[in-house]
Structure formats: structure tokens, C-alpha cells
């Protein structure tokens, strides 16, 4: 009888080795990878600046730690109680009231410009008017409770309150603009073919989880709180560390007079430049805060800083790509126009407020 040849079992180490270098890179967190590569390059090129940057990052993280802890705890509490599902109530009733309420819910929801896309697809697929959805869509990436806390820590209470008001105002302005267009038969069928139809999490919106404010009596919700806290702490930690690293390099290598020359005047041109600069340069809402704080310390005007945060928060390249994939071209154009117009107007108004 011929023997059946069998291959020896593959050793786990060999299996891992078979992944290859690039396979390992794909599995590694990209933000941490960028940070490590940056530190390694700095160690080779300028060891003195490496120690300065590490000290800068450590001091910045320690000073912001109370705000980070409060932000993480608040987000985890909202997720564990199911309070985030109250968003569904923003899309019921009179359209005008719906728009304002949707904008207010947007500044309370814990969604970034990309993370809000599945919810937007679900709402539009369910037939929710685009005007109300746009109000939420524009306001949501700009502010949330944890962002508010971190903005106070990085840029001060006045700046944070102004950004909160601006976020709700831009959402409402966008919603009413779309409502005006809707009443004239424009922007019908906002979703691309094959997108929506009640998918992308719409069941979660249709059947929201019951809100339980005292969640600690349920093990599943305690687990949800713990998981949310860990994931958000890791998310904030890695992005803020990278942001502080970039800020340390910016302070070391970019002359302050260059910043002042470009975006320090607070005039039409500098605020317009800051608005457009947010599209390619924006990292995310949390990482942008220390970067803008550093730029303002070097001479960036308050209005330009606000325009950068607002414009970049909604129109960053990843967010724009997500909107392009989701919505028809006229809706995409309206989204970009309303975002940039709102950011520029916010910058001009906030600059005027600061010099009064």
C-alpha cells in the first residue's frame, strides 16, 4: 500500500514569519507607526531635539490629562447608558423644529466626520428629509461633549463656547438652506444608487436601545462602559501624542514670523487661507486642537484658528471621500459649499468678536 504523504504541521512562528514585513505593517496601528518612525528619524537627525520633543509631549499630556480622563469617562457613560440613541428623536416632527433640534443633537453626538457617515446613510435610506439630516451632518463632526472639554483645555473656555455655538449655527444654516432648495424640487434622491435602503445600521436607529441612566446594575452595560473607555483612551492617547509631537517640531523648525505672515493678520485673505488649509492638513478634531493652539501661540489669529478647525472638521479629505461615495454629486457640492462658507463666516465673525 502506498503511503499517503502528509505535510508536517506549520509551526506558529513560521506562520507568523510568512506574513511578511508589509503584512505586519498593515496590522500595526498606523498612527503609532507614524509616531515611531518620526521619533526614529529625529533620533538619527537631531538627538537633542528628540529629547526636547519627548519632554514637550510628556508635559503636554500631563497638563491635558484631567480633560482627557473626563472626556473618556463622559463618552463611555453616554455609550453605556444608551443615551446616544436619543439622536433618533431629532428627526421627528415639524421640519423647521426638526432642523434646529437635529443641529443641537449633532453637537451632542460622539461622531467624527467619517464616523457619522453610516448613520447618515441609514437616515436618508429611511426617508428622513435631507434638510434635517444635513443639519446633523454638518454639526456633528464639529463638536461633542468630549471635544468641548478638550477644547477648553487646549484653547480656553471662550474659544470652546464660540465653537459650540458656531457648530449649532452652521448645522442650522445648512439645514434651512437645504430646506429652501427642497421646496423648489432641488436635491431629490440624495443617495447614490445602491446606497441606503435602510441598511448601514438603520435597525439601530429604528429600534434604539433603552436608555438606562444608572447602568451599573447591568453587567452588559458595565462591559460596554469599560470597552468604550479603553478604546477611546487609546484613540485619544495616540492621536494627541502624535499631535504634540508634530507641534514640538513645528515650534522648533517653523519660524513664528512665517505663521504671522500667512495667517496672523485676521483679515479676509488669512482666514480664507486657513479655511482652505484645513482640507488637506486636518488630522482629526482631537489632534487638531494642540496644533492650532501651537499655531496661535506663534501668531495665528483667533479667526484663522477657528476657520481651520471648522473647515477641516467637515471637509477633510477622508470625510469628503466618504461623502462622495455616499451622496449624489449635487448633495456633495452642497455639503462642501456649506462647510467652507460656514467655516469662513465663522472665522470672520470670531475674529471680529475677539477685537471688540
Buried (B, 14 or more C-beta within 10 A) or exposed (E): EEEEEEEEEEEEEEEEEEEEEEEEEEEEEEBBEBBEEBBEEBEEEBEEBBEBBBEBBEEBBEEBEEBBBBBBBBBBBBBBBBBBBBBBEBBEEEBBEBBBBBBBBBBBBBBBBBBBBBBBBBBBBBEBBBBBBBBBBBBBBBBBBBBBBBBBBBBBEEBBEBBBBBBBBBBBBBBBBBBEBBEEEEBEEBBBEEBBEBEBBBEBBEEBBEEBEEBEEEEEBEEBBEEBBEBBBBBBBBBBBBBBBBBBBBBBEEEBEEBBEBBBBBBEEBBBBBBBBBBEBBBBBBBBBBBBBBBBEBBBBBBBBBBBBBBBBBBBEEBBEBBBEBBBEBBBEBBBEBBBBBBBBBBBBBBEEBEE
